[in-house]
């Protein structure tokens, strides 16, 4: 599946515009806490975003916290977040668990993002399989 035109444009967009638009969309579609995050999270310190996906919460938290650490096991989403956040958060491509060891992260092939432009820009690897092994911390 080729990269949709809208996704190609996303990578040309400054992160501020992408994330402000996404935050507004998320607030309207079921994530109202994004609108009041500054009231819910104390200023300063370190914020952690587990399951960061595209980094929407990590971006919002970066305006509040001194440091943001994001964890995303899906290589394509971790790559996207790392590139778009551009230093506003540390993004780790791992899954977190309450037990040490290794696990398997299942990504439905129909939902895999096809971001060849992102991978070229960031040097990230491609996810070609529905099974992505990930270390558990």
N, C-alpha and C positions, 0 to 999 in steps of 0.2 A: 504494500500500500504506500503510495507516494506521500510525501510530507504535504499536508494541506497548506494552501496559500496563507491562511490566517496564522498558522504556526510559524511559517517562514518569516512573516512580518514581525512576529513576537520577538524573535532574536535580534531584529534591527531596532526595536523599541528600547528606549532607556528603561532600566529596571523600575525607576520611580513610576512611570506611566503604567507599565504592566501591572505592578503590584497594587497601586492605588485603584486601578480599574477592577482587578480581581477581588480585592478586599470589599469594594462596594457591591460587587455581584454576590459574593459569599454572604454578606450581611443581609441582602435581600432574599437569598435563597436558602437560608437555614443555619447560618453561623452568626447569630446576632451578637455573640460575645466579642467578636472582632471590633465592633463599634465601641465597646466599653472596656477594652483590654487595659487601657491606662488606669482605669479605676479598680480593676481586679488584681493587677500585678504591681507590687511595689517597685519603685524606681531603683536602678542600680543593680548590682549583683549579676548573677549568671542565670539566664533563662535556657531551658532545654525544650526542644521540639522533637518529640519522638513520633516517627512516622511523618516526616516533613513533607512528603510528596513534592510539590513544586516550590515549597518554601514560603507560602503565604503567611503562616503564623510566624515563622522565623523573621521575615521582613518586618511584620508589625511589632514583634517583640524587640527588634533591634533599635527602635525608637525609644524604648523604655529601659531596657537592661544595658549594663555596661558590656556584657558579652553574651552571645547566643551560640549555643551548640545544637546542631540539628543532626538527626539520625534518620536515614532513609535507605532501606535495603534494596529497592529497585534501582538498578544501575542507571537507567535512563532518567528517572526522576531525580536521583542524586546528582547526576551530571547537570541537568537543567537547573536545579536549585543552586548548585555551586557556581555555575556561570552567571546566572541572573542575580544572585545575591552579592556577588563581587566583593567579598571580604566583609560583608555585614554580619556574616555568621560562618562558623566552622561547620562544614557539612561532611559527615562520615557516612560512607556507604556500607552500613552494617545494620543488622537487626539486633534488637535488645531482648533479653529474656531473663527470667528469674533463675535459670539454671545455666551453668557453663557447658560448653560443647558446641556442636555444629548442628544446624537445622537446614531445612530446605524451604525456600521461599517460592511459592507458586504464583506465577503471573499468567492469567489467561491470555493465550496468544491473541485473541480478538481485541484485547485491551492494551496490548503493548504499544507504547508511543513510538512513532517512527520519526526520530529527530536526527537524521543524518547530518544536517547542518550544525546542530548542537555538538554532536560527537566530533566532527571535524574541528570545530572551533576550540573545543575543550580537550581534545585528545582522549575522550572517553571511549570505552569499548562498546560494542554493540551487543544487545541482548537478543540472541537468536533462538533461545530455548524457552520453554514454559517453566523449566525448573532452574532456579538460580540458587546455588549453595551460598549460604551466608553464615559467618561466624556469630555466635551468640555471646553477648557480654553479660 
